[in-house]
Amino acid sequence: MSYYDKHVFFCTNQREGGEACCNDFRAQEMRDYVKKKVKQLGLSTESNRIRINSAGCMDRCEQGPVLVVYPEGIWYTWVDQSDLDEIIEEHLKHGRIVDRLKI
């Protein structure tokens, strides 16, 4: 059994030399937003152990900003906060995969 019920990793990598990367899409800011919202919703307690972390390059930059949710291993991309809100509400809170954002 995993220590966390859900463990979310945001690629927040910043590549040098102008190469496209997730942080071009404000990935660190979006990760901070999700972390704060998960805490506000009470999803990061001892009974709802959801952890939000930064990750280095996950080598999927061509698919836009990415995050992955474990233990399911579901990869998502997003455009804005409303997409992230949907991932929080549907996947993290209710366990339903958001197919339209899945990569």
C-alpha positions as CSV (number, residue, x, y, z in Angstrom):
1,M,0.0,0.0,0.0
2,S,1.3,3.4,-0.9
3,Y,1.9,5.9,1.9
4,Y,-0.2,8.5,0.0
5,D,-3.6,7.9,-1.4
6,K,-2.7,10.1,-4.3
7,H,0.7,11.5,-5.2
8,V,0.7,14.3,-7.8
9,F,3.9,15.4,-9.5
10,F,4.1,18.6,-11.6
11,C,6.9,19.0,-14.0
12,T,8.3,22.4,-13.1
13,N,11.5,22.1,-15.2
14,Q,13.0,25.2,-16.7
15,R,15.2,24.3,-19.7
16,E,18.1,26.5,-20.7
17,G,18.7,28.0,-24.1
18,G,15.0,28.7,-24.9
19,E,14.0,25.1,-25.3
20,A,10.3,24.5,-24.7
21,C,9.5,23.3,-21.2
22,C,6.7,22.9,-18.7
23,N,7.7,26.0,-16.7
24,D,7.0,28.1,-19.8
25,F,3.4,27.5,-18.9
26,R,3.7,28.8,-15.3
27,A,4.0,25.2,-14.0
28,Q,5.4,26.1,-10.6
29,E,2.7,28.7,-10.1
30,M,0.0,26.2,-11.1
31,R,1.6,23.5,-8.8
32,D,1.4,26.0,-5.9
33,Y,-2.2,26.8,-6.7
34,V,-3.2,23.1,-6.7
35,K,-1.3,22.5,-3.4
36,K,-3.1,25.3,-1.7
37,K,-6.5,24.3,-3.1
38,V,-6.0,20.7,-2.0
39,K,-5.2,21.8,1.4
40,Q,-8.2,24.2,1.6
41,L,-10.5,21.4,0.5
42,G,-9.1,19.2,3.3
43,L,-7.7,16.6,0.8
44,S,-4.2,16.6,2.4
45,T,-5.1,15.4,5.8
46,E,-4.1,12.1,7.5
47,S,-7.4,10.5,6.3
48,N,-7.2,12.0,2.7
49,R,-3.5,11.7,2.1
50,I,-3.0,13.6,-1.2
51,R,0.5,15.0,-1.8
52,I,1.4,17.6,-4.4
53,N,5.1,17.8,-5.4
54,S,7.3,19.4,-8.0
55,A,9.4,17.2,-10.3
56,G,12.2,17.8,-12.6
57,C,11.9,17.1,-16.3
58,M,9.5,14.2,-17.0
59,D,10.5,14.3,-20.7
60,R,7.0,15.0,-22.1
61,C,7.4,18.7,-22.9
62,E,6.0,18.3,-26.4
63,Q,2.7,17.5,-24.8
64,G,2.4,20.8,-23.0
65,P,2.6,21.3,-19.2
66,V,2.3,17.9,-17.6
67,L,1.4,16.4,-14.2
68,V,1.1,12.7,-13.3
69,V,-1.2,11.2,-10.5
70,Y,0.0,8.1,-8.8
71,P,-0.7,5.3,-7.9
72,E,-2.9,5.3,-11.1
73,G,-0.1,6.6,-13.3
74,I,-2.5,9.0,-15.1
75,W,-0.8,11.8,-17.0
76,Y,-2.6,15.1,-17.6
77,T,-2.0,18.4,-19.4
78,W,-3.8,21.6,-18.7
79,V,-4.4,25.1,-20.1
80,D,-5.6,27.1,-17.1
81,Q,-6.7,26.9,-13.5
82,S,-10.2,25.7,-14.5
83,D,-8.6,22.6,-16.0
84,L,-6.7,22.0,-12.7
85,D,-9.9,22.6,-10.7
86,E,-11.5,19.8,-12.7
87,I,-8.6,17.4,-12.1
88,I,-8.9,18.2,-8.3
89,E,-12.6,17.8,-8.2
90,E,-13.0,14.8,-10.4
91,H,-9.8,12.8,-10.0
92,L,-8.3,13.7,-6.6
93,K,-11.6,14.1,-4.8
94,H,-13.9,11.6,-6.5
95,G,-11.4,9.2,-8.2
96,R,-12.8,9.8,-11.7
97,I,-10.3,10.2,-14.5
98,V,-10.7,13.4,-16.6
99,D,-10.4,11.9,-20.1
100,R,-10.4,15.3,-22.0
101,L,-7.1,16.3,-20.2
102,K,-5.5,12.9,-20.2
103,I,-2.3,12.4,-22.3
